[in-house]
């Protein structure tokens, strides 16, 4: 992984990710486990517009030999707490 001044080189063809080294290091560890035959789950959550889809695109691009399933959800204000 290329890291320069807080930006992480990407495999997805997008510009470098800034400030996402921690999540990408964890994702790379999960992908290594996957390649070793262990299933795992990476759960990305947060407010709209913070880059969850962009991070997932990068993780999927790094997932050689692994199956990546994506799901989406949204908050329904009519759902009881």
C-alpha positions in Angstrom: 0.0 0.0 0.0 1.4 3.4 -1.0 1.1 6.0 1.7 2.1 9.6 1.2 1.4 12.4 3.8 -1.9 10.8 4.9 -3.2 9.8 1.5 -3.5 6.1 0.5 -2.8 5.0 -3.0 -5.8 3.4 -4.6 -6.4 0.3 -6.7 -9.9 1.4 -7.8 -8.6 4.1 -10.2 -10.0 6.9 -8.1 -7.9 9.7 -6.5 -6.1 8.8 -3.3 -8.2 8.5 -0.1 -7.4 10.9 2.6 -7.6 10.0 6.3 -8.7 6.4 5.6 -5.6 4.5 6.3 -7.0 3.0 9.5 -10.1 1.5 7.8 -8.1 0.3 4.8 -5.5 -1.5 7.1 -8.4 -3.2 8.8 -10.0 -4.1 5.5 -6.8 -5.5 4.1 -6.5 -7.7 7.2 -10.1 -9.0 6.6 -9.3 -9.6 3.0 -6.2 -11.6 4.0 -8.4 -13.7 6.3 -10.8 -14.2 3.4 -8.0 -15.5 1.2 -7.1 -17.9 4.0 -10.6 -19.3 4.0 -12.2 -17.4 6.8 -15.4 -15.4 6.2 -15.7 -11.9 7.6 -17.8 -8.8 7.7 -16.8 -5.2 7.2 -19.6 -2.9 8.4 -19.3 0.7 7.2 -21.7 3.2 8.7 -22.0 6.9 9.2 -23.7 10.0 8.1 -24.5 10.6 4.4 -21.8 12.0 2.3 -18.8 10.9 4.4 -17.4 8.5 1.9 -18.7 5.0 2.8 -19.3 4.1 -0.9 -15.9 5.4 -1.9 -14.2 3.3 0.8 -16.2 0.2 -0.2 -15.2 0.8 -3.8 -11.5 0.7 -2.8 -12.0 -2.4 -0.6 -13.7 -4.2 -3.5 -10.9 -3.3 -5.8 -8.4 -4.9 -3.3 -10.5 -8.0 -2.9 -8.7 -10.3 -5.4 -10.0 -13.9 -4.7 -12.7 -12.8 -2.3 -16.5 -12.3 -2.8 -17.7 -8.8 -1.9 -21.4 -8.3 -1.2 -22.8 -4.8 -0.8 -26.0 -3.8 0.9 -27.5 -0.5 1.6 -29.9 0.8 4.1 -31.5 4.0 5.1 -33.1 5.5 8.2 -36.8 5.4 8.1 -38.3 8.2 10.3 -41.5 6.2 10.7 -39.7 3.2 12.3 -40.1 3.1 16.1 -36.9 3.5 18.1 
